[in-house]
Amino acid sequence: MNDPQPNSGLYSHCEVPEDCMPGFACYSLQDQDMVYITGFCTIICDSIADCVPEPKSQAVTECFQVNPDTKACSLKCNQDGDCPIGMTCESITEGNYCW
């Protein structure tokens, strides 16, 4: 059984960076019109070892390449059921991730 999406810290829901704990960033998903859809709190990482604690789920923890200079913790998925409860598996250019 999957854990619920955390209430705070890594992978918790956010709309703006201030929704996250200090030291975390809000990684948000937007539609083609740049309208906010959903987001989660994350941290900059060098490897998946930095991405703990991870919620119990079928999603695979990744240290995702956000841009050429930055990686952030994320959860890769194939379907909604892979994600922590409360998150959905969304397709972006780079693959499917829990949001």
N, C-alpha and C positions, 0 to 999 in steps of 0.2 A: 504494500500500500504506500502511496506517495504521501510525504509530509505536506502540510499546507505551506503556501508562500510565507516566508518569514514576515513578522510584523515590523521588524527593524533590522538594520544591518544589511549584509550582503543579500542580494536578490529581493529585498523588500520593495513594495510598490512605491513609485514616485511620479510626480508630475513636473516638479522643478527641483533643482539641486538642494534647496533648503529643506526638502522633505527627507533628505538622507542625513545620516550621522556625519559629523565632521570627518573629513578625509575621504569621503565617498563622493561619487559623481552619479548623476541621474542619466542613464542611457535610455533615451526615449525613441519611440517608433512613431513616425508621422506618415500621413497619407500623401498622395501626389500633390495635394494643395498645401502641404506643410502644416496640416492640422494635426494636433496631438492625438494619438490613439491610446497609447499606454507607455509605461516605462518601469524600469527597475533600478535600484541602487547597485552600484558596482564599484570596484576599486581597480586601479592600474596594477597590472601584474607582469612578471617576467616569465612565470611558468604556472602550471595548474596548481603547484604546491602553495601558491599565494592565495588561491581561491577557496579558502575554508573559513567557516564551516559551510559545507554544501548540504542542501536539503536532500533527504532520502527520496529518490525518484529514479525513473528510467533514463532521464536526460543525462547527457554526458557533459561533465564540466570541461570547459575550454578556456584557455587564455587567448581570447579572440583579437585578431589584428584589426583595430579600429581605424587606424591610419598608419602611414609608413613609420611613424615614430612611437606609436602608443598601442599597447595591448590592454584589454580589460577582461575581467572574469565574466563568463556567460555560460548558459546551459543550452547545449545543442539537442534537438529533438527531431522525431519523425512524425509525431502526432500529439494532439492535446494531452492524451493519457500519459505521455512521457514526462510531462511537466509537473512541478509541484501544484497542488490543488489551488486554484485561483489564478494560475498563469495559463496562457494559451500558446500553442506552437504556431509561430508566425513565420512565413517565408520572406526572406530578404535576399538580396543579390548573392550574398555569400553562403546561403543555406537556410536551414530552419532552426529557429531559436525560441526559447521560452521567453515570453514577455508578460 
